[in-house]
Amino acid sequence: MISTATMITFFAYLILLLVIGTLAWKATSTSSDYILGGRKMGPAVTALSVGASDMSGWLLLGLPGAIYLSGLSEAWIGVGLVLGAWLNWKLVSKRLRIYTEFTNDSLTLPDFLEHRFADPGLLRGIAATTTLLFFIFYTSSGMVSGAILFEQVFGLDYTTALLIGAAIIVSYTFVGGFFAVSWTDFFQGILMLIALLVVPMVVLGGGDAEGVPELDPSMLTMLPEGTTLLGIISLMAWGLGYFGQPHILSRFMAIGSVKDLPTSRRISIGWMVLSLIGALATGLAGAVHFAGSPLANPETVFIELTKVLFNPWVAGMLIAAILSAIMSTIDSQLLVCSSVMTEDFYRKWMRPNASEKELVAVGRITVLAVAVVATVIALNPESTVLELVAYAWSGFGAAFGPVILLALYWQGYSRQGAVATILTGAVVVVIWDQLSGGIFDVYQLLPGFIFATLAGVIVSKLMPPQAEVVSQHQEFEQKL
């Protein structure tokens, strides 16, 4: 049974999140406030919000579990992610922040694409539908993470644990919108980093080092026997996904000033590097500590280390860190789904003259609806965090990564080319995921990204953009 001290610490943290959500509610009066925080976010909040919403339960459950099983060969994912995140800040953040405001103050990516290409609605509809589709699976991964946490810590059955976790996660997102999500992400990012640095330090520096010789030496190298160049490329290809993640790109759109982006980038990448090192070390620490008694579920390695190594008060905070990682991504995903449904479906097609109060209400209802669907998908207890994240991450990266890069940099990119890019990326990911063996073992994001880019370029060459679209892009370039 979990101790009283651990429960007190854990639930005190949850109360703090609800307080933040309540305060954010008072600052949320318009749909712009609910979706992008009125474009007023500071550099530190933006930086840690990007990191925390990106890494999610994968950082404290999925990645340590993969390292626990396979060793440092899985670290190539981290290398690819750091490189991809840095390029995303350098290539996308400034241009997207300026361009979305320039194009009729676009609040969502589908909204931006519509105004960027003077599209009558088809492109916006395809982009919005694709967003909702992959985010349902992405949100499901977070629900599975939450269920694992409550199942392991409180001894609940999987379904009960899933429902409790979903209810907690949805509550403050429903209430506070972007303000609540960003500020809770800020605190969650700090807590996640502390937890990932403390746990492996205690294991590897607290007298358990004699367990290291029991490990297979191949666990301690990034290039074990059998490693192939194709395998390394496949793992590093995860970094391509950053260019197309709506919940990350929305942070770039929301920062208060373009001048704050370099500072925000340095904070975010620094946090990311330290957190990934901590996650890798946690996986190895678990392999050391549990060398004689393997875990039934590798993705619980962080939880199990916390339970056996720390006093109840500290354990409560570290368990809260896991929930932080889970929450920080799900809340962002729910908010993006809410904004897409509000701006790209409801206001666009159903109620163009809807009041701000009505739009905020629709956004909150969408949060509940998407959460329910994601929870139903997550009811399968065989689901794993890493598999669900991998599928959704590749879907967004392939469908939206190329279209964002081409839209920001190429004046010759056309509406038809953008449609071809999104559809090709999404279809290739879905089909590739069903195939296996040989070249089909490559992570589906890489072929999806390549084929989507080629489709966009070829179709745009065959069907060039209208003169006014080119003129608008040239005007944007002058603003940089």
C-alpha positions as CSV (number, residue, x, y, z in Angstrom):
1,M,0.0,0.0,0.0
2,I,1.2,3.5,-0.7
3,S,2.1,5.5,2.4
4,T,0.1,8.4,3.7
5,A,3.0,10.8,3.2
6,T,3.3,9.9,-0.4
7,M,-0.4,10.4,-1.0
8,I,-0.4,13.8,0.8
9,T,2.5,15.0,-1.3
10,F,1.0,13.7,-4.6
11,F,-2.4,15.1,-4.1
12,A,-1.0,18.5,-2.9
13,Y,0.6,18.7,-6.3
14,L,-2.7,18.0,-8.0
15,I,-4.4,20.7,-6.0
16,L,-1.7,23.2,-7.1
17,L,-2.4,22.4,-10.7
18,L,-6.1,23.0,-10.2
19,V,-5.4,26.4,-8.5
20,I,-3.3,27.4,-11.6
21,G,-6.2,26.3,-13.8
22,T,-8.7,28.4,-11.8
23,L,-6.4,31.5,-11.9
24,A,-6.0,31.0,-15.7
25,W,-9.8,30.9,-16.1
26,K,-10.0,34.4,-14.8
27,A,-7.5,35.5,-17.4
28,T,-9.3,33.8,-20.3
29,S,-12.0,35.9,-21.9
30,T,-11.6,35.4,-25.7
31,S,-10.9,32.5,-28.0
32,S,-7.4,34.0,-28.7
33,D,-6.7,33.8,-24.9
34,Y,-8.0,30.2,-24.7
35,I,-6.1,29.0,-27.8
36,L,-2.8,31.0,-27.8
37,G,-2.8,32.9,-24.5
38,G,-3.3,36.2,-26.4
39,R,0.3,35.8,-27.8
40,K,1.7,37.1,-24.5
41,M,3.9,34.2,-23.3
42,G,7.4,35.0,-22.0
43,P,10.6,33.2,-23.0
44,A,11.1,30.9,-20.0
45,V,7.5,29.8,-19.9
46,T,7.6,29.2,-23.7
47,A,10.8,27.2,-23.5
48,L,9.8,24.8,-20.8
49,S,6.3,24.6,-22.2
50,V,7.8,23.5,-25.5
51,G,10.0,20.9,-23.8
52,A,7.4,19.5,-21.3
53,S,4.6,19.3,-23.9
54,D,7.0,17.6,-26.3
55,M,8.5,14.9,-24.0
56,S,5.4,13.7,-22.1
57,G,5.2,10.3,-20.4
58,W,7.6,9.0,-23.1
59,L,10.4,10.7,-21.3
60,L,9.8,9.1,-17.9
61,L,8.2,5.8,-19.0
62,G,8.8,5.0,-22.6
63,L,12.4,5.9,-23.1
64,P,13.7,4.6,-19.7
65,G,11.9,1.4,-20.4
66,A,13.5,1.1,-23.9
67,I,17.0,1.7,-22.3
68,Y,16.2,-0.8,-19.5
69,L,15.5,-3.4,-22.2
70,S,18.0,-2.7,-24.9
71,G,20.7,-0.4,-23.4
72,L,22.2,2.7,-25.0
73,S,21.5,1.6,-28.5
74,E,18.2,3.3,-28.1
75,A,19.9,6.6,-27.3
76,W,20.1,7.4,-31.0
77,I,16.4,8.5,-30.7
78,G,17.6,11.2,-28.2
79,V,20.4,12.3,-30.5
80,G,17.9,12.7,-33.4
81,L,15.4,14.5,-31.1
82,V,17.9,17.1,-29.9
83,L,19.1,17.8,-33.4
84,G,15.5,18.1,-34.7
85,A,14.4,20.3,-31.9
86,W,17.3,22.7,-32.4
87,L,16.6,22.9,-36.1
88,N,12.9,23.5,-35.4
89,W,13.8,26.5,-33.2
90,K,16.3,27.8,-35.8
91,L,14.3,27.3,-39.0
92,V,10.6,27.5,-38.0
93,S,10.0,29.5,-34.8
94,K,10.7,33.0,-36.0
95,R,9.1,32.7,-39.4
96,L,6.0,30.9,-38.0
97,R,5.5,33.5,-35.3
98,I,5.7,36.4,-37.8
99,Y,3.8,34.7,-40.6
100,T,0.8,33.5,-38.6
101,E,0.3,37.0,-37.2
102,F,0.8,38.5,-40.7
103,T,-1.9,36.1,-42.2
104,N,-4.9,37.5,-40.5
105,D,-3.6,36.7,-37.0
106,S,-4.1,32.9,-37.6
107,L,-4.6,31.0,-34.4
108,T,-4.2,27.4,-35.7
109,L,-2.1,25.7,-38.3
110,P,-5.1,24.9,-40.6
111,D,-6.1,28.6,-40.2
112,F,-2.6,29.7,-41.2
113,L,-2.5,27.4,-44.3
114,E,-5.9,28.7,-45.5
115,H,-4.7,32.3,-45.4
116,R,-1.2,31.4,-46.6
117,F,-2.6,29.9,-49.8
118,A,-5.8,31.9,-50.2
119,D,-7.6,28.5,-49.9
120,P,-11.5,28.4,-50.0
121,G,-11.6,25.8,-47.3
122,L,-10.5,22.4,-48.7
123,L,-6.9,22.7,-47.4
124,R,-8.1,23.9,-44.0
125,G,-10.5,21.0,-43.7
126,I,-7.9,18.3,-44.7
127,A,-5.4,19.8,-42.2
128,A,-7.9,20.0,-39.4
129,T,-9.2,16.4,-40.0
130,T,-5.6,15.1,-40.1
131,T,-4.8,16.9,-36.8
132,L,-7.8,15.4,-35.0
133,L,-7.1,11.9,-36.3
134,F,-3.5,11.6,-35.2
135,F,-4.0,13.6,-31.9
136,I,-6.6,11.1,-30.8
137,F,-3.9,8.4,-30.9
138,Y,-1.3,10.7,-29.4
139,T,-3.7,11.6,-26.5
140,S,-4.4,7.9,-26.0
141,S,-0.7,7.3,-25.4
142,G,-0.8,9.8,-22.5
143,M,-3.9,8.1,-21.1
144,V,-2.1,4.8,-21.1
145,S,0.8,6.5,-19.3
146,G,-1.6,7.8,-16.7
147,A,-3.2,4.5,-16.3
148,I,0.1,2.8,-15.8
149,L,1.0,5.3,-13.1
150,F,-2.2,5.0,-11.1
151,E,-2.2,1.2,-11.6
152,Q,1.3,0.7,-10.2
153,V,1.2,3.3,-7.5
154,F,-2.2,2.9,-6.1
155,G,-2.8,-0.7,-6.9
156,L,-5.9,0.0,-9.0
157,D,-7.1,-2.1,-11.9
158,Y,-6.2,-0.8,-15.3
159,T,-9.6,0.6,-16.3
160,T,-10.2,2.4,-13.0
161,A,-6.7,3.8,-13.1
162,L,-7.3,5.0,-16.7
163,L,-10.6,6.8,-15.8
164,I,-9.1,8.5,-12.8
165,G,-6.0,9.7,-14.7
166,A,-8.1,11.0,-17.5
167,A,-10.4,12.9,-15.2
168,I,-7.5,14.7,-13.5
169,I,-5.8,15.6,-16.7
170,V,-8.9,17.0,-18.4
171,S,-10.0,19.1,-15.5
172,Y,-7.5,22.0,-15.6
173,T,-7.3,22.0,-19.4
174,F,-11.0,22.4,-19.6
175,V,-10.9,25.2,-17.1
176,G,-7.9,27.4,-18.0
177,G,-7.0,26.8,-21.7
178,F,-3.6,28.0,-23.0
179,F,-2.7,30.0,-19.9
180,A,-3.2,27.1,-17.6
181,V,-1.5,24.6,-20.0
182,S,1.6,26.8,-20.4
183,W,2.1,27.7,-16.8
184,T,1.5,24.2,-15.6
185,D,4.0,23.0,-18.2
186,F,6.5,25.4,-16.8
187,F,6.3,24.0,-13.3
188,Q,6.0,20.4,-14.6
189,G,9.2,20.9,-16.8
190,I,11.2,21.9,-13.7
191,L,9.9,19.0,-11.7
192,M,10.5,16.5,-14.5
193,L,14.1,17.6,-14.8
194,I,14.8,17.3,-11.1
195,A,13.3,13.9,-11.0
196,L,15.3,12.6,-14.0
197,L,18.6,13.8,-12.5
198,V,17.9,12.7,-8.9
199,V,16.8,9.1,-9.5
200,P,19.8,7.8,-11.4
201,M,22.2,9.7,-9.1
202,V,20.8,7.9,-6.1
203,V,21.0,4.5,-7.7
204,L,24.4,4.7,-9.3
205,G,25.9,6.7,-6.5
206,G,24.3,5.0,-3.6
207,G,26.1,1.8,-3.2
208,D,24.4,-0.2,-6.0
209,A,27.3,0.1,-8.5
210,E,28.3,-3.5,-7.9
211,G,25.4,-4.5,-10.0
212,V,27.0,-3.1,-13.2
213,P,29.1,-6.2,-14.0
214,E,25.9,-8.2,-14.2
215,L,24.8,-6.2,-17.2
216,D,25.5,-7.3,-20.7
217,P,28.3,-5.1,-22.0
218,S,26.3,-4.4,-25.2
219,M,23.9,-2.4,-22.9
220,L,26.6,0.2,-22.4
221,T,27.4,1.0,-26.0
222,M,25.5,2.9,-28.6
223,L,26.9,0.6,-31.3
224,P,26.3,-3.0,-30.1
225,E,26.9,-6.0,-32.4
226,G,24.3,-6.1,-35.2
227,T,23.8,-2.3,-35.3
228,T,23.3,-1.1,-38.9
229,L,23.4,2.3,-40.4
230,L,19.8,1.9,-41.5
231,G,18.8,1.2,-37.9
232,I,20.6,4.3,-36.6
233,I,19.0,6.5,-39.4
234,S,15.6,5.1,-38.5
235,L,16.0,6.0,-34.8
236,M,17.4,9.5,-35.5
237,A,14.6,10.1,-38.0
238,W,12.4,10.8,-34.9
239,G,13.9,14.3,-35.1
240,L,12.1,15.1,-38.3
241,G,8.9,15.0,-36.4
242,Y,9.4,18.3,-34.7
243,F,8.6,20.4,-37.8
244,G,5.0,19.1,-37.9
245,Q,3.9,18.9,-34.2
246,P,1.0,21.3,-33.8
247,H,1.2,21.3,-29.9
248,I,4.9,22.4,-30.2
249,L,4.4,24.9,-33.1
250,S,1.6,26.6,-31.2
251,R,4.2,27.7,-28.6
252,F,6.2,29.5,-31.2
253,M,3.0,31.2,-32.3
254,A,2.2,32.3,-28.8
255,I,5.4,33.9,-27.6
256,G,5.1,37.6,-26.8
257,S,8.1,38.8,-28.9
258,V,10.3,37.4,-31.7
259,K,13.3,38.9,-29.8
260,D,12.7,36.4,-27.0
261,L,13.1,33.4,-29.3
262,P,16.9,33.0,-29.0
263,T,16.7,33.0,-25.2
264,S,13.8,30.6,-25.2
265,R,15.6,28.3,-27.6
266,R,18.7,28.1,-25.3
267,I,16.6,27.4,-22.2
268,S,14.6,24.7,-24.1
269,I,17.5,22.9,-25.6
270,G,19.4,23.0,-22.4
271,W,16.5,21.5,-20.5
272,M,16.0,18.9,-23.2
273,V,19.6,17.7,-23.2
274,L,19.7,17.3,-19.4
275,S,16.4,15.6,-19.3
276,L,17.3,13.1,-22.0
277,I,20.6,12.3,-20.2
278,G,18.6,11.7,-17.0
279,A,16.2,9.4,-18.8
280,L,19.0,7.4,-20.3
281,A,20.7,7.1,-16.9
282,T,17.4,6.1,-15.3
283,G,17.0,3.2,-17.7
284,L,20.5,2.0,-17.0
285,A,20.1,2.5,-13.3
286,G,17.0,0.3,-13.4
287,A,18.9,-2.4,-15.3
288,V,21.5,-2.3,-12.5
289,H,19.1,-2.2,-9.6
290,F,16.7,-4.9,-10.9
291,A,19.4,-7.1,-12.5
292,G,18.3,-10.0,-10.3
293,S,14.6,-9.5,-10.5
294,P,13.4,-8.3,-14.0
295,L,10.4,-6.1,-14.2
296,A,7.2,-7.4,-15.8
297,N,6.6,-4.1,-17.5
298,P,9.8,-2.3,-18.5
299,E,8.0,1.1,-18.8
300,T,7.5,1.1,-15.0
301,V,11.2,1.2,-14.3
302,F,11.1,4.9,-13.1
303,I,8.1,4.2,-10.9
304,E,9.6,1.1,-9.3
305,L,12.9,2.9,-8.6
306,T,11.0,5.7,-6.9
307,K,9.1,3.3,-4.7
308,V,12.1,1.3,-3.4
309,L,14.7,4.1,-3.1
310,F,13.1,7.2,-1.6
311,N,11.3,8.1,1.6
312,P,7.5,8.6,1.2
313,W,7.6,12.4,1.0
314,V,10.2,12.5,-1.8
315,A,8.5,9.6,-3.5
316,G,5.3,11.5,-3.6
317,M,7.0,14.4,-5.5
318,L,8.8,12.0,-7.9
319,I,5.6,10.2,-8.7
320,A,4.0,13.6,-9.3
321,A,6.8,14.3,-11.8
322,I,5.6,11.3,-13.8
323,L,2.1,12.7,-13.8
324,S,3.6,16.0,-14.8
325,A,5.2,14.5,-17.9
326,I,2.0,12.8,-18.9
327,M,-0.2,15.9,-18.2
328,S,2.1,18.3,-20.0
329,T,1.6,16.7,-23.3
330,I,-2.0,15.6,-23.0
331,D,-3.2,19.1,-22.0
332,S,-1.4,20.6,-25.0
333,Q,-2.9,18.0,-27.4
334,L,-6.4,18.5,-26.1
335,L,-6.0,22.2,-26.4
336,V,-4.9,21.9,-30.1
337,C,-7.9,19.6,-30.8
338,S,-10.1,22.2,-29.1
339,S,-8.7,25.1,-31.2
340,V,-9.0,23.1,-34.4
341,M,-12.6,22.2,-33.7
342,T,-13.5,25.7,-32.6
343,E,-11.7,27.8,-35.3
344,D,-11.4,25.4,-38.3
345,F,-14.8,23.7,-38.1
346,Y,-17.3,25.5,-35.9
347,R,-16.4,29.1,-36.7
348,K,-15.5,28.4,-40.3
349,W,-18.4,26.2,-41.4
350,M,-21.2,26.4,-38.8
351,R,-21.2,29.8,-36.9
352,P,-19.0,32.4,-38.5
353,N,-20.5,35.1,-36.3
354,A,-20.3,33.2,-33.0
355,S,-19.5,35.2,-29.9
356,E,-16.2,34.8,-28.0
357,K,-18.1,33.3,-25.1
358,E,-19.7,30.7,-27.4
359,L,-16.3,29.8,-29.0
360,V,-14.7,29.3,-25.6
361,A,-17.6,27.1,-24.6
362,V,-17.2,25.0,-27.8
363,G,-13.5,24.7,-27.1
364,R,-14.2,23.3,-23.6
365,I,-16.8,20.8,-24.9
366,T,-14.3,19.6,-27.5
367,V,-11.7,18.9,-24.8
368,L,-14.2,16.6,-23.1
369,A,-15.2,14.9,-26.4
370,V,-11.6,14.2,-27.6
371,A,-10.6,12.9,-24.1
372,V,-13.5,10.5,-24.1
373,V,-12.6,9.0,-27.5
374,A,-8.9,8.8,-26.6
375,T,-9.8,7.1,-23.3
376,V,-11.9,4.5,-25.2
377,I,-8.9,3.7,-27.4
378,A,-6.6,3.5,-24.4
379,L,-8.9,0.9,-22.7
380,N,-6.7,-1.8,-24.3
381,P,-4.2,-2.7,-21.5
382,E,-1.8,-4.2,-24.1
383,S,-1.2,-0.7,-25.5
384,T,2.3,0.7,-24.9
385,V,3.3,4.3,-24.6
386,L,6.2,4.1,-27.1
387,E,4.1,2.5,-29.9
388,L,1.3,5.0,-29.7
389,V,3.6,7.9,-29.5
390,A,5.7,6.6,-32.4
391,Y,2.6,6.3,-34.6
392,A,1.2,9.8,-33.8
393,W,4.5,11.5,-33.9
394,S,5.3,10.1,-37.4
395,G,1.8,11.0,-38.6
396,F,2.2,14.7,-37.7
397,G,5.8,14.8,-38.7
398,A,5.2,13.5,-42.2
399,A,1.9,15.2,-42.9
400,F,2.7,18.7,-41.5
401,G,6.5,18.9,-41.3
402,P,7.1,19.3,-45.0
403,V,4.1,21.6,-45.6
404,I,5.2,24.0,-42.8
405,L,8.8,24.2,-44.1
406,L,7.8,24.7,-47.7
407,A,5.1,27.2,-46.8
408,L,7.6,29.3,-44.7
409,Y,10.4,29.3,-47.2
410,W,9.2,28.7,-50.8
411,Q,7.1,31.3,-52.7
412,G,6.5,28.8,-55.5
413,Y,4.6,26.5,-53.1
414,S,0.9,26.2,-54.2
415,R,-2.3,25.3,-52.5
416,Q,-2.6,22.1,-54.6
417,G,1.0,21.2,-53.6
418,A,0.1,21.7,-49.9
419,V,-2.9,19.4,-50.2
420,A,-0.7,16.7,-51.9
421,T,1.9,17.1,-49.2
422,I,-0.5,16.5,-46.3
423,L,-2.4,13.6,-47.9
424,T,0.8,11.9,-49.1
425,G,2.5,12.1,-45.7
426,A,-0.5,10.8,-43.8
427,V,-1.2,7.9,-46.2
428,V,2.4,6.8,-46.4
429,V,2.6,6.7,-42.6
430,V,-0.6,4.6,-42.3
431,I,0.4,2.1,-45.0
432,W,4.1,1.9,-44.0
433,D,3.1,1.1,-40.4
434,Q,1.3,-2.0,-41.6
435,L,4.3,-3.4,-43.5
436,S,7.4,-5.1,-42.1
437,G,10.7,-6.6,-43.1
438,G,13.7,-5.1,-44.9
439,I,13.2,-1.5,-45.8
440,F,9.8,-1.5,-44.2
441,D,11.4,-1.7,-40.7
442,V,12.6,1.9,-41.1
443,Y,10.6,4.2,-38.9
444,Q,7.6,5.3,-41.0
445,L,8.3,9.0,-40.4
446,L,11.3,9.0,-42.7
447,P,9.7,7.7,-45.9
448,G,6.5,9.7,-45.1
449,F,8.5,12.9,-44.8
450,I,10.4,12.2,-48.1
451,F,7.4,11.3,-50.2
452,A,5.3,14.2,-48.8
453,T,8.1,16.7,-49.7
454,L,8.4,15.3,-53.2
455,A,4.7,15.3,-53.7
456,G,4.5,19.0,-52.7
457,V,7.3,20.0,-54.9
458,I,6.2,18.1,-58.0
459,V,2.5,19.2,-57.7
460,S,3.5,22.8,-57.1
461,K,5.7,22.7,-60.2
462,L,2.8,21.3,-62.3
463,M,0.2,23.6,-60.7
464,P,2.0,26.9,-59.6
465,P,0.5,29.3,-57.0
466,Q,-1.6,32.3,-57.9
467,A,0.0,35.6,-58.3
468,E,-1.5,37.1,-55.2
469,V,-0.2,34.2,-53.1
470,V,3.3,34.8,-54.4
471,S,3.0,38.5,-53.7
472,Q,1.8,37.9,-50.2
473,H,4.8,35.6,-49.5
474,Q,7.2,38.2,-50.9
475,E,5.7,40.8,-48.6
476,F,6.2,38.5,-45.6
477,E,9.9,38.0,-46.6
478,Q,10.3,41.7,-46.4
479,K,9.0,41.7,-42.8
480,L,11.7,39.4,-41.6
